[in-house]
Amino acid sequence: MRYFFSLLLLASSFFWACNNTPSTTTPLVVTMTEAKAKKCVVDTVCAQIELAYPVLSGGDKPAVVQSINDTIMAFVYMVIGGDQKMPLPQAFDSAIANLYLMVQDQYAATPEMGMSFANELTSKNLFQSKKALSIEMSNYSFTGGAHGNYGSALFSFSLADGKLVELTDIVKDTVALQALIQKGFVDTHNKNGDHYTLEDLVFPESIPLPLPMQWCVVKEGVRFVYNPYEVAPYAVGQTDIILTWEQLGVLADRNKWMD
């Protein structure tokens, strides 16, 4: 009998030890990496590039991390106009050299109108759960003209396979979604008591409003962005719309993306 209880005690100790062993899961970490360069023709006429982009590390699926990092880096190369066959530092050096030549040429042609040229990339980790990761990468560039250009790219990645999440993976009925976005577009521009109609805001050919090219999962629901000139004049600016899980209702399954 004493032997039986000894075995029972040993088994019980083993059970509790197993259940109290710290998890070996490595957290997925998103780190912002920066690169900056500035080269001037004269003190006030310069070429400047500033990059801030996310790099993932950790996690228990190296292939997923690599796939997401590859997608992010492809966008960084696109922003600077770099050759993806080059290592990023070399592509970055080539980009600042090319931008400097552009500044140099415009200053030589019209020194009285000398202006600095810039290319800037900023990034934010918008949402992270065990199922998905959403990143915003915003670019501003000025290379002469009446104004600079800017816009945001939104990415939602599945942490199961590292692939970009399709809008149809989130929202079941994009036709019904279109009506919600159209209302959201107008409501966003009427927050200060204005009374704009859709016709006041967008190009005639953009009615009915097409689905935006940029969207991602966020904690509140799904965020959508229309960049300048996408459906409306530059003066309208970038339009950000968040449709909450409550607003989306049966069109979207919140539990599919939340922990």
N, C-alpha and C positions, 0 to 999 in steps of 0.2 A: 504494500500500500504506500509506504514511504517513497519507494522508487517511482510509483505512478505519479504521486504529487510532485516529485522532483522533475519528472518529464513535463508535467503540465506547467510548472513554473518556468521551465526553460523555454517551452514553446510560447508561453505568454510574453516572456521577456523579448524573444526574437520578434514576435508580432509587433510589439510597441517600438522596438528599435527600428524596424523597417518602416513603420508609419511615421516615425519622427526624424528620419534621415533627411537632411536638407536637400532640396531640389537641385539637380545638376543643370537645369535649364539655363542657358546663357541668354541674358536679355538682349534684345535687338536695340542697338544704339544708333541714333541719327546725329551726326556731328557736322556742323557747318564749317566748311573749308574756305579760306579766302586767298585771293591773289590780286595784287594791285600793281599798277605801273603808270608812270606819268613822265612824259617827255615834252619839253617846251621849245618852241621856236624862239619866242621871247617870253618874258616873265608872265605875261597875261594871255598868251596864245599857246595853248598846250593840247596834247593828245593824252587822254586818260582812259584807262580801262580798270574797272573794279568788278571783281567777281566774288560772290558768296553763294556756294552751292552745297547741297547735302551729300554726305558720304555715309553709307551704312556699314556697320560692323556688328559682330556678335551674332546672336541668333543660333538656331540649331539646324539651319538649312543653308549651307554655304552657296549652293546653286541659286537659291532664291535671292540671297543678298547680292550675288554677282549680277544676276539678271536685272535687278532694280538699279544697281550702280551703273550698269552699262546704258540703260535708258536715260538716266540722269546725265551721264557724261556726253551722250550723243546730243542732248539739248545744249549743254555748255559749249560744245564745239560749234553747233549751229549759230549760237549767239555771237561768238567771236569770228565766225567765218573761217574756222580752222580746219585743217586736213586731219581727219581721224586716224590717218596712218602715222601721224607724228605723235610723239609723247606730248601730253598737255603742256608742259613747260615750254617746249619748243614751239608749239602752235600758238601759245600765248605771246611769246616773244615776236613771232611773225605778225600777229594781229596788231600789237602796239606799234611795230615798225610801219605797217601799212597805214594805220590811222595817222601816224606822225607825218607820213608823206602827203596824205590828203590835207592836213593842216598846213604843211609847208607850201603846198601848191596854192591853196586859197589865200595864204598870207602874201605870197609873192605876187599874185594877181591883183589883190585888193588889200594892201596893208592897212588902209584906213578902216576896213571892215573886218579886221582880224578877229576871229572867234575861236574859242576852244571847242574841240570835238570830244565827245564822251561816249562810252559804251559801258553800261552798268547792269549788273545782274544781282538781284537780291532774292533770297529764298526763305520760306517758312515751312515748318512742320505743322500742318493744319490739324491733323488727326492721326492717332495711332491706337490701334487695338490689337488683339491677338489675331485678328482676321484681316485687317486692312491697314494701309498706310496712305495718307494723302499729303501731297506736297504742292506748294505754290512756288513758282519761279517767275519773277517779274523782271522785265527788261526795259530799260530806258536808253535811247540812243539819240545823239544829236550830231549830225554831219552837215550842218548848214541848212538854210531855208528859214521859213517863218517860225517853225517850232520843232521841237524834238518829237520822237515817236515813242510810244510806250504800250505795254500790254502785259497780260499775265497768262501763263500756261498752268493748268491744273492737272495733276496726276493722281489717280487712285490706283494703288497696287494691291493685288491679292497676295497675302503673305503665305498662301498655300503653295503657289507656283511662281510668284514673282512677276506675273503678267499684269498688264494694264487691265483694269476692270472696264468692261463695256457698259455704256449707259443702259442697255437692255438687260444687263445682269442685275441692275438696281431697280429700274422702273419697268413694270410689266407692260404698260400701255403708253407709248410715246405720243399717240394722238391726243389722249386725255391730258398728258403732261404739257403739251404745247399750249393748251388753253390756260393752264395754271401759270406757266412762264410768262405768257403774254400779259396777264393781269399783274404778275409780279413786277414786270418791267415798268409798267405805268405807275404802279404803287411806289416803286423805289424813287421815281423822279417827282413824286407828289408828296414826299414826306414833310416838306416845309410849308405845306398849305397851298401849294400850286395846284393847278387844275389842268395839267397837260392830258391830251389824248395820245393814243399811239401814233396817230397821223401827225401830231405836232413834233414827235420825237425822232421817228425813223425815216429812212428813205422810202419813197412810195413802193419801190419794188420789194421791200422787206415786209410787206403786209400780204398775207398773214405772216407773223413773225416765225422764222425758221428756228429750229433748235440750235442752241449755241454750240460752238466748237469746243468750249472749255467747261468742264464740270468735274466735281469730285464729291466723295462722301465726307461729311463733317459730323461732329457730334450731334448737332441740332437736326440734321437732315441731309439734304443735297444742296451744294452750292453751285451756282451757274454764273459764268462771266461772259459778257459780250464786250470785246475789246473795241477801241476806237476804229471807226470805219467798217466794222463788221456788218452792222445793220443800220448805223446812224452816223451823222456827221461828227467830226472831231470835237466840236463844241459840246456835244452831249456827254462826252467823256466815257470812261469805262463804267459799265453797268453791272453791279453785283447783286445777285438775287439768291436768297436762301429760302428754299421751300422746306419747311419743317416736316418731320415724320408725321405729325398730326395733319398737316395740310395735304401731304401725299396720300395719307390714309391707306386704302387697300392697294394703291399703285406700287407701294414699296414695302419690303419686309425689313424693318429696323433690326431685328434679331440676327439677320444674316451678316451684319457688319459690326455689331456691338459685341463686347465680351459678355 
